[in-house]
Amino acid sequence: MPLPAVRFDNSYARELPGFYVAWKPDPVPAPRLLYLNVPLAEELGLDATGLAGPEGAALFAGNLLPEGAEPIAQAYAGHQFGGFSPQLGDGRALLLGEIVDRHGHRRDLAFKGSGRTPFSRGGDGKAAIGPMLREVLISEAMHALGIPTTRALAVAATGEQVFREQALPGAVLTRVAASHIRVGTFQFFAARGEHDHVRRLAEYAIARHDPALAGAPDRFLALLDAVVHRQASLVAQWMNVGFIHGVMNTDNMTLSGETIDYGPCAFLEAYDPGTVFSSIDHEGRYAFGRQPQIAHWNLARFAECLVPLIDDEQEHAVARANEVLGRFPALHRAGLLQGQRAKLGLRATDPPDPAQDADDAALADDWLALLQRESVDFTLAWRHLADAAEGRDGVLRALFADPQAPQAWLARWRARCGHEHVQAGNRAEAMRRASPRIIPRHHRVEAALDAASETGDLVPFRRLLDALRRPFDDDPSLDEFAQPAPRELTAAYRTFCGT
């Protein structure tokens, strides 16, 4: 049976020679499909039924390439934990090509874990089942939460072992992205002084992500502004659901504004801005509360790459770039407050009232300070605040060691709510649409991945995935997935990058 048709239109490979190395995935001994994202396949215009069979397994493991695929390993550099690496690149990934989905959007299809490339730097280029299924769980959770993200189309077992601290069953992930253009892609060429390459990449990025800017006199400065806006919004959304990326290197910041690379990532349980889950973040550089500052720092590295394109006079170019970068804190705060207001059941004034904005931001800040002081579960506290909006405080108060601790804050919040003529039930319902009940809690994720990796049991993975796709549901059958882990477990949480 032939492979299902995939209609590729590979603009990156076609328009940017010299920005990648053409390469082929390593063949594997026993491809077996573990996961296929059927709704995503259909959105991409792919034949999900045909892809679910042995031919699909062979495709997603890299043994068979569909007609029109042009696999390439992309070049990029990056600041990793603050130190610059001038050459990173796709060390275990390959961009298969691009397709235009049913909505007219161009999407990358890329492998992760498909073997060594010229950028592997001594690594094996492989991936294990656990980290690849983690990317499915977290990316689908983020998608269900409405947060821009790359998504997993498929995971195929390879039938071979991957050696980390122990032997693990291998797998290949197929990732879908708006593009894989990163801040680090620009840094690769800027660090070499190849400003013509930086210009070509910038023109390509504009055509792909900000076509309205094409040909504009100040398009490169406008590109910086667009990326600043997208990243300010993205990180605000992370902060409002308690997501910790864990490895915010510049090679993990996309120009598209999508979340990418679900390695050492997790979600907060007890609220603490200093929370670090990543086993490799020894200094806490990428702690939860530092994510906005790190995003701003990464964007400054992007701006440095664009300076020669912004203005022939370097001093003038730097000043103009800094003016755009200076907008990030206010943009982030505005995005954060917009999300917090929705979670608090409040509305912005029209026209905007700076004094009211400051009061609402202080109300949200004081709520978070209360959660931190009382070591309260972040997700459930926001969720049960909706019950309090209907006058039922009991479940919320039960989250606190001292049930009277939130009393004064609740009185302030209710006074603020009283300024708006909104029925309690309508307010509570809107709040529940803004605050999830179910997140990928670390102990649930690890249990599902352990079962899949150690015994081949995918039932826990599938059950958890189903729950994560319904984060706002009050379905009693999902109750177990809403419960936090015991404190003794959360104190020992560590996540790993899987390389």
VOTIVO-624654 format. One record per residue (C-alpha): residue in one letter; y, z, x. Coordinates in nm, 4 decimals, m for minus. Each point is the difference from the previous one (the first is absolute). Layout:
REM VOTIVO-624654
<"a", <Y, Z, X>>
...
END
This chain:
REM VOTIVO-624654
<"m", <0.0000, 0.0000, 0.0000>>
<"p", <0.3426, m0.0913, 0.1494>>
<"l", <0.2719, 0.2544, 0.0618>>
<"p", <0.2449, 0.0439, m0.2893>>
<"a", <0.3148, m0.2026, 0.0611>>
<"v", <0.3005, 0.1732, 0.1537>>
<"r", <0.3166, m0.2089, 0.0050>>
<"f", <0.1793, 0.0875, 0.3224>>
<"d", <0.3529, m0.0945, 0.1011>>
<"n", <0.0433, 0.1550, 0.3433>>
<"s", <0.3723, m0.0012, 0.0666>>
<"y", <m0.0049, 0.2578, 0.2818>>
<"a", <m0.2562, m0.1949, 0.2018>>
<"r", <0.1741, m0.3279, m0.0786>>
<"e", <0.3586, 0.0999, 0.0684>>
<"l", <m0.0310, 0.2564, 0.2793>>
<"p", <m0.2215, m0.1334, 0.2793>>
<"g", <0.0181, 0.2320, 0.2977>>
<"f", <0.0146, 0.3089, m0.2224>>
<"y", <m0.3769, 0.0458, m0.0153>>
<"v", <m0.3334, m0.0941, 0.1519>>
<"a", <m0.2488, m0.2044, m0.2039>>
<"w", <m0.3227, 0.2015, m0.0122>>
<"k", <m0.3238, 0.0347, m0.1939>>
<"p", <m0.1614, 0.3134, m0.1434>>
<"d", <m0.3196, 0.1246, 0.1619>>
<"p", <m0.3169, m0.0819, m0.1955>>
<"v", <m0.1878, 0.3027, m0.1337>>
<"p", <m0.3746, 0.0455, m0.0523>>
<"a", <m0.0266, 0.1080, m0.3643>>
<"p", <0.3083, m0.0448, m0.2190>>
<"r", <m0.0065, 0.1928, m0.3268>>
<"l", <0.2834, 0.0313, m0.2483>>
<"l", <0.0937, 0.3623, m0.0660>>
<"y", <0.3156, m0.0550, m0.2009>>
<"l", <0.1823, m0.2847, m0.1702>>
<"n", <0.3336, 0.0506, m0.1710>>
<"v", <m0.0622, m0.2231, m0.2998>>
<"p", <0.3454, 0.0369, m0.1641>>
<"l", <0.1694, m0.0807, 0.3304>>
<"a", <m0.2293, m0.2978, 0.0587>>
<"e", <0.0933, m0.1354, m0.3412>>
<"e", <0.3704, 0.0594, 0.0687>>
<"l", <m0.0412, m0.2055, 0.3168>>
<"g", <m0.1613, m0.2816, m0.1969>>
<"l", <m0.3389, 0.0513, 0.1656>>
<"d", <m0.3435, m0.0362, m0.1586>>
<"a", <m0.1031, 0.3656, m0.0164>>
<"t", <m0.3451, m0.0848, m0.1368>>
<"g", <m0.0760, m0.2323, 0.2891>>
<"l", <0.1355, 0.2467, 0.2536>>
<"a", <m0.2249, 0.2786, m0.1286>>
<"g", <m0.3162, m0.1693, 0.1302>>
<"p", <m0.1550, m0.0464, 0.3471>>
<"e", <0.2494, m0.2727, 0.0878>>
<"g", <0.2840, 0.2422, m0.0675>>
<"a", <m0.1644, 0.2616, 0.2206>>
<"a", <m0.0289, m0.2566, 0.2804>>
<"l", <0.3654, m0.0987, m0.0457>>
<"f", <0.1356, 0.3552, m0.0045>>
<"a", <m0.2074, 0.0967, 0.3035>>
<"g", <0.1342, m0.2988, 0.1943>>
<"n", <m0.3258, m0.1969, 0.0296>>
<"l", <0.1237, m0.2891, m0.2127>>
<"l", <0.3578, m0.1221, m0.0161>>
<"p", <0.1290, m0.1771, m0.3103>>
<"e", <0.1462, m0.3448, 0.0382>>
<"g", <0.3646, 0.0148, 0.0995>>
<"a", <m0.0179, 0.3396, 0.1705>>
<"e", <0.1734, 0.0070, 0.3396>>
<"p", <m0.0796, 0.3434, 0.1442>>
<"i", <0.2592, 0.1234, 0.2473>>
<"a", <0.0701, 0.3228, 0.1876>>
<"q", <0.3698, 0.0750, m0.0313>>
<"a", <0.2077, 0.1197, 0.2934>>
<"y", <0.2169, 0.3084, m0.0341>>
<"a", <0.1255, 0.2967, 0.1990>>
<"g", <0.1006, 0.3453, m0.1198>>
<"h", <0.1299, 0.3474, 0.0592>>
<"q", <m0.3012, 0.2265, m0.0382>>
<"f", <0.0945, 0.3671, m0.0337>>
<"g", <0.3334, m0.0858, 0.1598>>
<"g", <m0.1342, m0.1852, 0.3051>>
<"f", <0.0344, m0.3756, 0.0210>>
<"s", <m0.3077, m0.2193, 0.0470>>
<"p", <0.1164, m0.3557, 0.0753>>
<"q", <m0.3302, m0.1566, m0.1093>>
<"l", <m0.2174, 0.1240, m0.2838>>
<"g", <m0.0965, m0.2787, m0.2419>>
<"d", <m0.2986, m0.0385, m0.2283>>
<"g", <m0.2651, 0.1750, 0.2054>>
<"r", <m0.2553, 0.0147, m0.2808>>
<"a", <0.1644, m0.2079, m0.2690>>
<"l", <0.0385, m0.3673, m0.0836>>
<"l", <0.2308, m0.1735, m0.2442>>
<"l", <m0.2294, m0.2433, m0.1842>>
<"g", <0.2862, m0.1795, m0.1674>>
<"e", <0.2358, 0.0077, m0.2967>>
<"i", <m0.0434, m0.0799, m0.3656>>
<"v", <0.2464, m0.0229, m0.2856>>
<"d", <m0.1074, 0.2278, m0.2836>>
<"r", <0.0168, m0.0598, m0.3764>>
<"h", <0.3577, 0.1341, m0.0056>>
<"g", <0.1191, m0.2363, 0.2705>>
<"h", <0.0088, 0.2655, 0.2710>>
<"r", <m0.1200, m0.0817, 0.3496>>
<"r", <m0.2615, 0.2491, 0.1228>>
<"d", <m0.1771, 0.0509, 0.3314>>
<"l", <m0.3768, 0.0406, 0.0142>>
<"a", <m0.1025, 0.1871, 0.3135>>
<"f", <m0.3126, 0.1549, 0.1484>>
<"k", <m0.0072, 0.3450, 0.1566>>
<"g", <m0.2979, 0.0925, 0.2172>>
<"s", <m0.1105, m0.3581, 0.0694>>
<"g", <m0.0527, 0.0366, 0.3749>>
<"r", <0.1808, m0.0247, 0.3317>>
<"t", <0.3042, m0.2214, 0.0477>>
<"p", <0.2200, m0.0703, 0.3049>>
<"f", <0.2089, 0.3026, m0.1137>>
<"s", <m0.2867, 0.2516, m0.0131>>
<"r", <0.0993, 0.1840, 0.3196>>
<"g", <m0.3563, 0.1078, 0.0719>>
<"g", <m0.0853, 0.0960, m0.3581>>
<"d", <m0.3059, m0.1295, m0.1835>>
<"g", <0.2018, m0.1572, m0.2818>>
<"k", <m0.2340, 0.1501, m0.2578>>
<"a", <0.0422, 0.2375, m0.2913>>
<"a", <m0.2237, 0.2526, m0.1741>>
<"i", <m0.0766, 0.0185, m0.3710>>
<"g", <0.1866, 0.3288, m0.0534>>
<"p", <0.3478, m0.1055, 0.1177>>
<"m", <m0.0267, m0.3347, m0.1799>>
<"l", <m0.0913, 0.1631, m0.3303>>
<"r", <0.2820, 0.2499, 0.0605>>
<"e", <0.2407, m0.2936, 0.0053>>
<"v", <m0.1383, m0.1088, m0.3382>>
<"l", <0.0458, 0.3447, m0.1545>>
<"i", <0.3486, 0.0704, 0.1323>>
<"s", <0.1431, m0.3479, m0.0496>>
<"e", <m0.1306, m0.0220, m0.3558>>
<"a", <0.1404, 0.3459, m0.0709>>
<"m", <0.3381, m0.1090, 0.1344>>
<"h", <m0.0128, m0.3176, m0.2104>>
<"a", <m0.0791, 0.2011, m0.3129>>
<"l", <0.2938, 0.2290, 0.0811>>
<"g", <0.2283, m0.3052, 0.0092>>
<"i", <0.0745, 0.0237, 0.3730>>
<"p", <0.0209, m0.3269, 0.2002>>
<"t", <m0.3166, m0.0321, 0.2049>>
<"t", <m0.2445, m0.2301, 0.1658>>
<"r", <m0.3282, m0.0048, m0.1926>>
<"a", <m0.3681, m0.0253, 0.0770>>
<"l", <m0.1729, m0.3064, m0.1418>>
<"a", <m0.3472, 0.0711, 0.1360>>
<"v", <m0.2102, 0.2073, 0.2377>>
<"a", <m0.3206, m0.1421, 0.1465>>
<"a", <m0.2566, 0.1970, 0.1977>>
<"t", <m0.1036, m0.1752, 0.3202>>
<"g", <m0.3464, 0.1428, 0.0609>>
<"e", <0.0966, 0.1150, 0.3483>>
<"q", <0.1054, 0.3296, 0.1522>>
<"v", <0.3519, 0.0886, 0.1135>>
<"f", <0.0265, 0.2645, 0.2679>>
<"r", <0.2736, 0.2606, m0.0230>>
<"e", <m0.0817, 0.3672, 0.0518>>
<"q", <m0.3334, m0.0974, m0.1511>>
<"a", <m0.1718, m0.3151, m0.1222>>
<"l", <0.1354, m0.1107, m0.3372>>
<"p", <m0.0858, m0.2903, m0.2303>>
<"g", <0.2418, m0.2890, 0.0487>>
<"a", <0.2136, m0.1825, m0.2555>>
<"v", <0.2753, m0.2603, m0.0329>>
<"l", <0.2965, 0.0423, m0.2345>>
<"t", <0.1857, m0.2921, m0.1576>>
<"r", <0.3627, 0.0973, m0.0496>>
<"v", <0.2597, m0.1737, m0.2180>>
<"a", <0.3679, 0.0278, 0.0961>>
<"a", <0.3319, m0.1614, m0.0852>>
<"s", <0.0003, m0.0692, 0.3732>>
<"h", <m0.0985, 0.1688, 0.3245>>
<"i", <0.3443, m0.0440, 0.1595>>
<"r", <0.0899, 0.3326, 0.1575>>
<"v", <0.2901, 0.1488, 0.1907>>
<"g", <m0.2409, m0.0161, 0.2933>>
<"t", <m0.0360, m0.3775, m0.0431>>
<"f", <0.3694, m0.0361, 0.0803>>
<"q", <m0.0246, 0.2515, 0.2840>>
<"f", <m0.2704, m0.2061, 0.1718>>
<"f", <0.2370, m0.2901, 0.0588>>
<"a", <0.3242, 0.1958, 0.0327>>
<"a", <m0.1493, 0.2080, 0.2835>>
<"r", <m0.0704, m0.3247, 0.1869>>
<"g", <0.3510, m0.1279, m0.0511>>
<"e", <m0.1369, m0.2878, m0.2093>>
<"h", <0.2916, m0.0097, m0.2405>>
<"d", <m0.0869, m0.3470, m0.1263>>
<"h", <m0.3364, 0.1385, m0.1154>>
<"v", <0.1784, 0.2924, m0.1666>>
<"r", <0.2253, m0.2476, m0.1797>>
<"r", <m0.2945, m0.2112, m0.1171>>
<"l", <m0.1803, 0.3089, m0.1256>>
<"a", <0.3120, 0.1222, m0.1794>>
<"e", <0.0503, m0.3379, m0.1680>>
<"y", <m0.3645, 0.0046, m0.1080>>
<"a", <0.0274, 0.3560, m0.1337>>
<"i", <0.3125, m0.0912, m0.1959>>
<"a", <m0.1647, m0.3075, m0.1511>>
<"r", <m0.3029, 0.2055, m0.0993>>
<"h", <0.1499, 0.3300, m0.1165>>
<"d", <0.3705, m0.0602, m0.0622>>
<"p", <0.0371, m0.3713, m0.0783>>
<"a", <0.3408, 0.0526, m0.1621>>
<"l", <0.1341, 0.0735, 0.3490>>
<"a", <m0.1212, m0.3280, 0.1527>>
<"g", <0.2809, m0.1868, 0.1685>>
<"a", <0.2590, 0.2729, m0.0582>>
<"p", <0.2400, 0.0544, 0.2941>>
<"d", <m0.0832, 0.3721, 0.0281>>
<"r", <m0.3653, m0.0336, m0.0975>>
<"f", <m0.1390, 0.2036, 0.2903>>
<"l", <0.2217, 0.2970, m0.0772>>
<"a", <m0.0882, m0.0458, m0.3675>>
<"l", <m0.3698, 0.0032, 0.0941>>
<"l", <0.0497, 0.3343, 0.1719>>
<"d", <0.1766, 0.1293, m0.3112>>
<"a", <m0.2835, m0.1183, m0.2254>>
<"v", <m0.2645, 0.1690, 0.2150>>
<"v", <0.2066, 0.3205, 0.0126>>
<"h", <0.0166, 0.0016, m0.3811>>
<"r", <m0.3737, m0.0635, m0.0373>>
<"q", <m0.1029, 0.2694, 0.2461>>
<"a", <0.2425, 0.2575, m0.1416>>
<"s", <m0.1522, m0.0566, m0.3426>>
<"l", <m0.3581, 0.0038, 0.1289>>
<"v", <0.0272, 0.3263, 0.1919>>
<"a", <0.1773, 0.1660, m0.2957>>
<"q", <m0.3009, m0.0931, m0.2130>>
<"w", <m0.2353, 0.1457, 0.2626>>
<"m", <0.1932, 0.3251, m0.0009>>
<"n", <m0.0092, 0.0286, m0.3789>>
<"v", <m0.3806, m0.0131, m0.0122>>
<"g", <m0.0660, 0.2032, 0.3145>>
<"f", <m0.1417, m0.2850, 0.2081>>
<"i", <m0.0201, 0.0414, 0.3776>>
<"h", <m0.0481, m0.3278, 0.1847>>
<"g", <m0.1005, 0.1752, 0.3211>>
<"v", <0.0673, m0.2829, 0.2463>>
<"m", <0.3471, m0.1452, m0.0630>>
<"n", <0.0085, m0.2109, 0.3143>>
<"t", <0.2262, m0.3056, m0.0031>>
<"d", <m0.3058, m0.2253, m0.0162>>
<"n", <m0.0786, 0.1692, m0.3327>>
<"m", <0.3359, m0.0765, m0.1636>>
<"t", <0.0014, m0.3251, m0.1943>>
<"l", <0.2995, m0.2164, m0.0798>>
<"s", <m0.1379, m0.0463, m0.3509>>
<"g", <0.0381, 0.3709, m0.0781>>
<"e", <m0.3713, 0.0509, m0.0650>>
<"t", <m0.1936, 0.3025, 0.1226>>
<"i", <m0.2447, m0.1165, 0.2651>>
<"d", <m0.2787, 0.1608, 0.2056>>
<"y", <m0.1812, 0.2834, m0.1731>>
<"g", <m0.1440, 0.1723, 0.3048>>
<"p", <0.0957, 0.3661, 0.0483>>
<"c", <0.1707, 0.0349, m0.3393>>
<"a", <m0.0288, 0.2576, m0.2760>>
<"f", <0.1815, 0.1619, m0.2926>>
<"l", <0.1578, 0.3451, m0.0005>>
<"e", <m0.1652, 0.2814, m0.1865>>
<"a", <0.2005, 0.3228, 0.0562>>
<"y", <0.3561, m0.1180, 0.0553>>
<"d", <0.1209, 0.0254, 0.3593>>
<"p", <0.2299, m0.2606, 0.1612>>
<"g", <m0.1534, 0.0816, 0.3392>>
<"t", <m0.3472, m0.1095, m0.1074>>
<"v", <m0.1849, m0.2196, 0.2521>>
<"f", <m0.3535, m0.1225, m0.0690>>
<"s", <m0.0422, m0.2543, 0.2783>>
<"s", <m0.2279, 0.1088, 0.2827>>
<"i", <0.2068, m0.2029, 0.2484>>
<"d", <0.3478, 0.1237, m0.1018>>
<"h", <0.0060, 0.2976, 0.2356>>
<"e", <0.3776, 0.0475, m0.0075>>
<"g", <0.0503, m0.0459, m0.3743>>
<"r", <0.2102, m0.3128, 0.0467>>
<"y", <m0.1270, m0.1434, m0.3279>>
<"a", <m0.0028, 0.3200, m0.2053>>
<"f", <0.0605, m0.0450, m0.3718>>
<"g", <0.3634, 0.1120, 0.0050>>
<"r", <0.0887, m0.2146, 0.3023>>
<"q", <m0.0992, m0.3314, m0.1582>>
<"p", <0.3523, m0.1010, m0.1097>>
<"q", <0.1410, 0.0636, 0.3487>>
<"i", <m0.2850, m0.1916, 0.1639>>
<"a", <0.0494, m0.2955, m0.2351>>
<"h", <0.3688, m0.0024, 0.0954>>
<"w", <m0.0935, 0.0110, 0.3704>>
<"n", <m0.2450, m0.2880, m0.0432>>
<"l", <0.2651, m0.2064, m0.1760>>
<"a", <0.2320, 0.0546, 0.2959>>
<"r", <m0.2672, m0.1581, 0.2206>>
<"f", <m0.0063, m0.2983, m0.2378>>
<"a", <0.3779, m0.0249, 0.0180>>
<"e", <m0.0161, m0.0103, 0.3796>>
<"c", <m0.2159, m0.3120, m0.0225>>
<"l", <0.2513, m0.1723, m0.2276>>
<"v", <0.3178, 0.0831, 0.1956>>
<"p", <0.0058, m0.3320, 0.1929>>
<"l", <m0.0243, m0.1872, m0.3313>>
<"i", <0.2641, 0.1987, m0.1870>>
<"d", <0.2984, m0.0834, 0.2205>>
<"d", <0.0628, m0.1639, 0.3355>>
<"e", <0.2169, 0.2981, 0.0967>>
<"q", <m0.2535, 0.2789, 0.0651>>
<"e", <0.2370, 0.2888, m0.0644>>
<"h", <0.1009, m0.1504, m0.3331>>
<"a", <m0.3648, m0.0701, m0.0913>>
<"v", <m0.1016, 0.3590, 0.0777>>
<"a", <0.2843, 0.1365, m0.2116>>
<"r", <m0.0946, m0.2184, m0.2953>>
<"a", <m0.3682, 0.0912, 0.0313>>
<"n", <0.0862, 0.3708, 0.0183>>
<"e", <0.2091, m0.0310, m0.3140>>
<"v", <m0.3041, m0.1347, m0.1873>>
<"l", <m0.2320, 0.2611, 0.1515>>
<"g", <0.2453, 0.2688, m0.1023>>
<"r", <m0.0698, m0.0780, m0.3648>>
<"f", <m0.3605, 0.1144, 0.0250>>
<"p", <0.0468, 0.3764, m0.0573>>
<"a", <0.2029, m0.0491, m0.3188>>
<"l", <m0.2372, m0.2693, m0.1269>>
<"h", <m0.2973, 0.2255, 0.0644>>
<"r", <0.1655, 0.2983, m0.1685>>
<"a", <0.0859, m0.2153, m0.3020>>
<"g", <m0.3600, m0.1232, m0.0264>>
<"l", <m0.1319, 0.3521, 0.0411>>
<"l", <0.2326, 0.1381, m0.2673>>
<"q", <m0.0867, m0.2821, m0.2388>>
<"g", <m0.3665, 0.0944, 0.0253>>
<"q", <0.0695, 0.3730, m0.0164>>
<"r", <0.2098, m0.0391, m0.3116>>
<"a", <m0.2879, m0.1805, m0.1691>>
<"k", <m0.2332, 0.2822, 0.1008>>
<"l", <0.2510, 0.2593, m0.1236>>
<"g", <0.0431, m0.1828, m0.3307>>
<"l", <0.3686, m0.0664, 0.0650>>
<"r", <0.2206, m0.3049, m0.0282>>
<"a", <0.2680, m0.1333, 0.2285>>
<"t", <0.3496, m0.0125, m0.1425>>
<"d", <0.1581, m0.3350, m0.0815>>
<"p", <0.2317, m0.0534, 0.1759>>
<"p", <m0.1390, 0.1986, 0.2939>>
<"d", <0.1487, 0.3464, 0.0451>>
<"p", <m0.0084, 0.1161, 0.3661>>
<"a", <0.0331, 0.3643, m0.1031>>
<"q", <m0.2960, m0.0279, m0.2375>>
<"d", <m0.1991, m0.1831, 0.2665>>
<"a", <0.0634, 0.2869, 0.2417>>
<"d", <m0.0965, 0.2610, m0.2603>>
<"d", <m0.3229, m0.1838, m0.0883>>
<"a", <m0.0893, m0.0452, 0.3672>>
<"a", <0.0544, 0.3727, 0.0551>>
<"l", <m0.2210, 0.0780, m0.2995>>
<"a", <m0.2774, m0.2153, 0.1451>>
<"d", <0.0459, 0.1450, 0.3499>>
<"d", <m0.0209, 0.3539, m0.1343>>
<"w", <m0.3176, m0.0861, m0.1914>>
<"l", <m0.1594, m0.1293, 0.3202>>
<"a", <0.1167, 0.3075, 0.1918>>
<"l", <m0.1624, 0.2161, m0.2673>>
<"l", <m0.3267, m0.1925, 0.0272>>
<"q", <0.0051, 0.0382, 0.3773>>
<"r", <0.0798, 0.3714, m0.0106>>
<"e", <m0.2797, 0.0647, m0.2486>>
<"s", <m0.2442, m0.2503, 0.1610>>
<"v", <m0.0513, m0.1802, m0.3312>>
<"d", <m0.1929, m0.3231, m0.0515>>
<"f", <0.2566, m0.2821, 0.0062>>
<"t", <m0.1724, m0.2365, m0.2431>>
<"l", <m0.0997, 0.2554, m0.2619>>
<"a", <0.3377, 0.1765, 0.0089>>
<"w", <0.1817, m0.3204, m0.0916>>
<"r", <m0.2643, m0.0932, m0.2564>>
<"h", <0.0046, 0.3371, m0.1773>>
<"l", <0.3783, 0.0004, m0.0069>>
<"a", <m0.0474, m0.2510, m0.2824>>
<"d", <m0.1896, 0.2697, m0.1943>>
<"a", <0.2939, 0.2335, 0.0581>>
<"a", <0.2260, m0.2663, m0.1515>>
<"e", <m0.1919, 0.0578, m0.3234>>
<"g", <0.0366, 0.3770, 0.0312>>
<"r", <m0.3461, 0.0649, 0.1461>>
<"d", <0.0629, 0.1736, 0.3327>>
<"g", <m0.3354, 0.1721, 0.0431>>
<"v", <m0.1884, m0.2638, 0.1982>>
<"l", <0.2979, m0.0557, 0.2290>>
<"r", <0.0532, 0.3712, 0.0637>>
<"a", <m0.3689, 0.0397, 0.0780>>
<"l", <0.0497, m0.2159, 0.3085>>
<"f", <0.2226, 0.2698, 0.1511>>
<"a", <m0.1319, 0.3206, 0.1568>>
<"d", <0.2866, 0.1704, m0.1860>>
<"p", <0.0221, m0.1548, m0.3487>>
<"q", <0.3626, 0.1172, m0.0239>>
<"a", <0.1037, m0.1878, 0.3157>>
<"p", <0.1172, m0.3174, m0.1795>>
<"q", <0.1869, 0.1902, m0.2752>>
<"a", <0.3553, m0.0416, 0.1299>>
<"w", <m0.0482, m0.3631, 0.0982>>
<"l", <m0.1535, m0.0877, m0.3376>>
<"a", <0.3041, 0.1483, m0.1721>>
<"r", <0.2308, m0.2239, 0.2070>>
<"w", <m0.2133, m0.3045, m0.0698>>
<"r", <m0.0074, 0.0654, m0.3741>>
<"a", <0.3746, 0.0407, m0.0044>>
<"r", <0.0329, m0.3389, 0.1699>>
<"c", <m0.2444, m0.1581, m0.2448>>
<"g", <0.2093, 0.1395, m0.2828>>
<"h", <0.2873, m0.2289, 0.0994>>
<"e", <m0.2061, m0.2977, m0.1186>>
<"h", <m0.1067, m0.0603, m0.3574>>
<"v", <m0.3680, m0.0805, 0.0601>>
<"q", <m0.2889, 0.1303, m0.2066>>
<"a", <m0.2285, 0.2302, 0.1967>>
<"g", <m0.3088, m0.2119, m0.0652>>
<"n", <0.1720, m0.3181, 0.1144>>
<"r", <0.1300, 0.1699, 0.3138>>
<"a", <m0.3444, 0.1377, 0.0839>>
<"e", <m0.1669, m0.3371, m0.0522>>
<"a", <0.2508, m0.1721, 0.2279>>
<"m", <m0.0576, 0.2686, 0.2644>>
<"r", <m0.3761, m0.0553, m0.0130>>
<"r", <0.0557, m0.3694, 0.0669>>
<"a", <0.1916, 0.0959, 0.3153>>
<"s", <m0.2270, 0.2732, 0.1382>>
<"p", <m0.3672, m0.0805, 0.0582>>
<"r", <m0.2773, 0.2364, m0.0924>>
<"i", <m0.2504, m0.1577, 0.2383>>
<"i", <0.0574, m0.0822, 0.3661>>
<"p", <m0.2498, m0.0758, 0.2799>>
<"r", <m0.0675, 0.3607, 0.0929>>
<"h", <m0.1380, 0.0193, 0.3491>>
<"h", <m0.3199, 0.1893, m0.0789>>
<"r", <m0.0908, m0.2501, m0.2730>>
<"v", <0.0709, m0.2966, 0.2259>>
<"e", <m0.2034, 0.1414, 0.2866>>
<"a", <m0.2936, 0.0881, m0.2255>>
<"a", <m0.0072, m0.3542, m0.1390>>
<"l", <0.0213, m0.1573, 0.3452>>
<"d", <m0.2663, 0.2289, 0.1435>>
<"a", <m0.2411, m0.0927, m0.2800>>
<"a", <0.0623, m0.3709, 0.0535>>
<"s", <m0.0302, 0.0192, 0.3776>>
<"e", <m0.2864, 0.2459, 0.0378>>
<"t", <m0.2333, m0.0925, m0.2849>>
<"g", <0.1405, m0.3259, m0.1375>>
<"d", <0.0818, 0.1705, m0.3298>>
<"l", <0.3050, m0.1743, m0.1488>>
<"v", <0.0020, 0.1882, m0.3312>>
<"p", <0.2475, 0.2696, 0.1134>>
<"f", <0.2264, m0.2731, 0.1426>>
<"r", <m0.0066, m0.1976, m0.3256>>
<"r", <0.0645, 0.3062, m0.2155>>
<"l", <0.2941, 0.1057, 0.2158>>
<"l", <0.1403, m0.3533, 0.0041>>
<"d", <m0.0145, m0.0135, m0.3796>>
<"a", <0.1906, 0.3291, m0.0220>>
<"l", <0.2639, m0.1087, 0.2530>>
<"r", <0.0693, m0.3125, m0.2024>>
<"r", <0.1037, 0.2276, m0.2903>>
<"p", <0.2313, 0.2482, 0.1728>>
<"f", <0.2050, 0.0885, m0.3073>>
<"d", <m0.2875, 0.0405, m0.2493>>
<"d", <m0.0760, 0.3331, m0.1664>>
<"d", <m0.3625, m0.1024, m0.0632>>
<"p", <m0.2129, 0.3216, 0.0211>>
<"s", <m0.2776, m0.1997, 0.1705>>
<"l", <0.2313, m0.0241, 0.3042>>
<"d", <0.0681, 0.3751, 0.0230>>
<"e", <m0.2065, 0.0500, 0.3164>>
<"f", <0.2124, m0.2533, 0.1886>>
<"a", <0.3220, 0.1821, m0.0881>>
<"q", <m0.1040, 0.3296, 0.1565>>
<"p", <0.1299, 0.0965, 0.3456>>
<"a", <m0.2380, 0.0989, 0.2749>>
<"p", <m0.0539, 0.3657, 0.0920>>
<"r", <0.2658, 0.1258, 0.2429>>
<"e", <m0.2535, 0.0447, 0.2791>>
<"l", <m0.0734, m0.3737, m0.0141>>
<"t", <0.3599, m0.1205, m0.0104>>
<"a", <0.0874, 0.2094, 0.3063>>
<"a", <m0.2496, m0.2025, 0.2037>>
<"y", <0.0886, m0.3504, m0.1220>>
<"r", <0.0059, m0.2647, 0.2713>>
<"t", <0.0083, m0.3769, m0.0380>>
<"f", <m0.0966, m0.2603, 0.2588>>
<"c", <0.1029, m0.3571, 0.0697>>
<"g", <m0.3548, m0.1369, 0.0178>>
<"t", <0.0490, m0.2000, 0.3210>>
END
